[in-house]
Amino acid sequence: MTLFRTAFRILAPQGVRSRLTVLIFHRVLQVVDPLRIGVPDVVGFEQRMRWVRRWFNVIPLADALRGLACGNLPERPLCITFDDGYADNATLALPILRGLGLHATFFITSGFLNGGRMWNDTVIEAIRAYPGNVLDLEALELGQHPTANDEDKRQAVVALLSALKYRPNNGRTALAERIELLVGALLLLDLMMTSQQVAQLHGCGMEIGAHTVNHPILLGLDEETAREEIATSKSHLEDITGAPVTLFAYPNGFPGRDYGLEHVRMVKALGFQGAVSTAWGIARPSADPFQVPRFTPWDASSWKYGARLLQNLLRAPADRVRQV
């Protein structure tokens, strides 16, 4: 696909006119999961990484941020990132990345290491395990949800995650656990990384970034709690890796909805050198290094995947919170 490579070179030349693409992933699965649409399996992930390697210069995120600041990015720069800290990042994604000679940054939610489970995964796995045709959550004021087949269960997952996402952190966790209790199934406790796996990623030359302790919506917290979430995650990961943690990812990550200017200032004050959001788009040399946009195309064909990346390079500057 020399056409894409040429197009990316024109749109993202070396130097001050370059445009940085940052991809965001969360998981890589052994097989496709009907309840997690858009999450790649190992075959799909490796295929996409081969396309990326062919079309772009994949560089570490820390190097990319320095290149943005100095106006000396290589042509066609791209970074790969993962959020949350799922165990499959280490067991499935890492071997593929290493086999292809690619670098990635892993943003770890430190409070779920060593057997923890995020609230959204509690909901997903509870619905997966539910044997009945209708899950009645009226007692929790969460309605009734058909669960007779995979599509029903996927729709139930979408509805419940949407209903719980912006509730206070403790409240949504408690509701997820009550859903688990109502289902009555024993759910997996090995979805997230161990501390040893985080150390393994670091030892293999991958970057480790912080992603808070409990993955709260920062705008829903008071200032002291938000600062503690960010700072504690940083220090915990530094203890594990024995190295400075200089990169941060805002949980959920949309500017103005999930984090605000106060959190950008907080991240700077705590000694980070850059941070990433989930606003789609690319970063130019004028971009805020503490609000770097990220993007993920899901297409399965190389033409559609490349076209989606091309479209992203042509987007207007990404949303960000600004000084007023």
N, C-alpha and C positions, 0 to 999 in steps of 0.2 A: 504494500500500500504506500508506494512512494508519493502518491498524490497527497495523502494526509501529512506525511513527514514534511513535504514542501510547504503545504499550507501552514503548518504549525511553525515552521522556520520563518515564514513571512510575517506571521502575526506575533511571534515571540522571538525576535532576533536577540542576539547577544547585546548586553549593555543596558543603557538607560531606557530603551524602548521595549524591553522585554516584558513579558506577562507571565506570572507564576500561576500554575495550576496546582491545586492541592486536593487530592482525593481523600475521601473519608469512608472508612468501613467500620463495622462493628464486629462481625463474625464471619468465619468461613466454616461451612458445615461439611460433614462427610458425605451426606446426600441431601438433595433438595427437600426442604421442609414446607409442607403445604400451609402451615400456620405462620410462616415467616417469609412472605412473598418479597422477592428482591434480594434476599440474602444468598450469596453465591455458595455453591458447593465447591469442592476442591478442584474439580475439572473446570468449572466455569471461572473460578478465580485464577487458576494458572493460565488459562487461555487469555483472559483480560490482561494479566500481567505481561504476557508475551507481546501483546499489542502495544502496551504502554512502553515496554523496553525498546520496541522497534521504532516508535514514533517520537519519544521524548528522551531527554537527559534526566534521569531520576537522581535526585540529590537529597542529602539530609535536610530536614526542615531548618535546623539551626544555621546551616550553610546558606540556605535560601534566604533567610531573614537578613543575614549579613550582606548577601549579594544585593538584596533589595535596597538596603540602606546605603550601600556604596555605589549602586548603579552598575554593578559588574556581574550580573547573572549570566550564565551560559545561555545559548539559544535553546528554545524548547524546554524550559525547566519545569519539572514536575516533582511533587513530594507525595508520598503515600503515608496516610495516618490511619490509626485504629483507635476507637474510643471504648472505654468502659473496663477492659481487662478480662475478656473471656478467655478461658483456658485454651480454646481452639486457636486463638492467635498464636500460642506457643507450639501446640501440637500439630496443627495443620497449616496455618499460614506461614510460619517461620521457615519450615523446610522448603516451601515453594519459593519464598523470597530469596533464601540463601542459594538455592539451586540456580536461580536466574541472576544472581549477583545484584539484587535490588535491596535498597535500604528503606526502612519505614520507622515511623515514630509511633509509640504506643502510649496513649493517655490512659492512666490507670485510676480507677475509683478505688482508693486504698482500703476502704472499710469493708469491702466484700471479698478481699483476699482470704484464701485458706478456708473455704467452705461456706462463704456467704452467698446470698442470692438476692439479686435486685428485685424490687417490687414488681416490675413489669414481667420478669421471668416467672415469678410466682403465679401471676395471673395466667400467663400463656401455658405453663405446664399443668396448672390445675384444670384448665379447660381441655387440654389435650387428654388428661387422664379421666375426665368425667365420662361415665358409661351411659348416661341417660340421653333422652332425646331433647329435653328442655332443662336448662339450668335456671332454677328459680332463685333470684337474688332480691326479691321484693322486700325481704326482711332487712336488707342492707340499703334499700331505696335505690337499687341499681337495676330494677326491671327483671324481665324474663328473656332468656336467650336460647333460640333453637341450637341444638348441638348434635343433630342426628348424623352429620357427615362432616368431612373436612372443610367444605366451604361454609357451612353453618358455623363451625368452630372458629374459622378465620374471621368471619364477620363479628362474632362475639368478642374475639380478642380486640379487634379494631374499636368496637364500641366501648368496651370496658377500659382500655388504655386511654382512650380519649376522655372518658368520664373522670378518670382518676389523676391524670397527669398533672393538672395544676392545683390539686389539693395540697394542703400542707404536708411536708415530707412524712411526719409521723402518722398522719391520718391516712394517707394513701397506702403506707406500708401495713398499717393495721387492717385496712379493708382488704388488701391483697391476702393477708394471712387468714382473715375470716372466710374469704372465698375458698382458700385452701382447706380450711377446716370443714366447710360445708361439703366440699367434694369428697373429703375423707381419704385422699390418696397420699402415699409417701412420695414426695417430689425429690428431684435430683438436688444434690448438694455439691456437685463437682463442676458446675458451669463456669465458675470464675477461676482465675489463675491462683496458684500458690505463690508465696514469696519466692520460692526457689525458681519458679518459671519466670518471674519478673527479672531475677538475677541472671537467669539464662539468656533472656533477650538482650539484656545489657551486655553480658559477656560475649555475645555474638556480634556486637557492634551496633545494635539497634538503639535508638534514642528512647528514653523513658520520660514521659511528661506526666504532670499531675492533672487530676480531673475531679478534685474534691474527695471527701471521705465517703459521703452518702449519696452523691448525685442529686442534690436538691436543686430546685429552681431558685437561683440566687436572689432574684427580685422578690421572692416570697419570704426572705429571711431578714432579720435585723442585721445591722452592720457588724456587730461583734461576732455573731454566729457565722455569718458569711466569711469573715476574715479567718475564723478558726477552721472552717471547712477547707479553705484553700491552703492555709499555712500548715495544718496538721498533715494533709495529704502530701505536701511537698517534703516535709521533714521525714515522714514515714518512708517514702520512696527513696530518699537519700540514705536513710539507714540501711535499706535493703541493697541498694546498688553500690554504696560507698562512693558516690559521685554526685556533683551538683545536679539538681533538677531545675532546668531553666525555661521550660516550656509548659504552657497551661492550655487546657481546653475548657471552655465554659459549658457546664451541663445543659443539655438540650440546645443551647447555644445560639438562639436567634436574637439579634440585637434589639434592645428595647422591649422585648417580650419576656426574655429569659434572664438577661443580665443588663445592667445599666452602666452609665459612665462611672459611677462610684466603684463598681467592680473592676473596671479597667484600671482605675487609679490604684485600687487595692493590689491587683496583680503586679503592677509596676513597683509599688512600695515594698512588696514582699521579695523582690529580687529576681523575678522572672525576666527573661530577655525577649519574650514574645508570647502571643496567645492566639488561638484560633477560634472562630465562630462556626456556625452552620449555615450562614448566609451563602447562597450560591454566587459564584462569580470567580474572578481572578484578581490577583494582587499585582498592582503596578508599583514602580519605585516610590510613588507618592502615598502608597497605602499605609495605614496605621499598623505597625508590626504587632500591636496587641489586639487586633481585630482582623486577622487574616481570614478571608473567606475560604470555604471548602465546597467540594462538589463531587457527586458520584453518578455517573451514567450507569444504567442497569441493563442496557441493551445486550442481546445475546449474539448478534452478528457483528463482524468487524466493521462493516460499512456504517451501521447505525451507531455503534459505539464511537467510532471516529467522528461521525457527524455531530454527535452530542457533545463531544469534547471541543469540536470546532465551534459549535454554537455557543458554548460557555466562554470561549476565548473572545467572542464578539459581544458578550454581554456588557451592559453599562456597569459602572462601578457598583460593588455590592453594598447592601445596606450596612450601616454601622451606627452606633450611638455617637453623638457629637457633642462637643462643648457648646453650651448655649449662653 
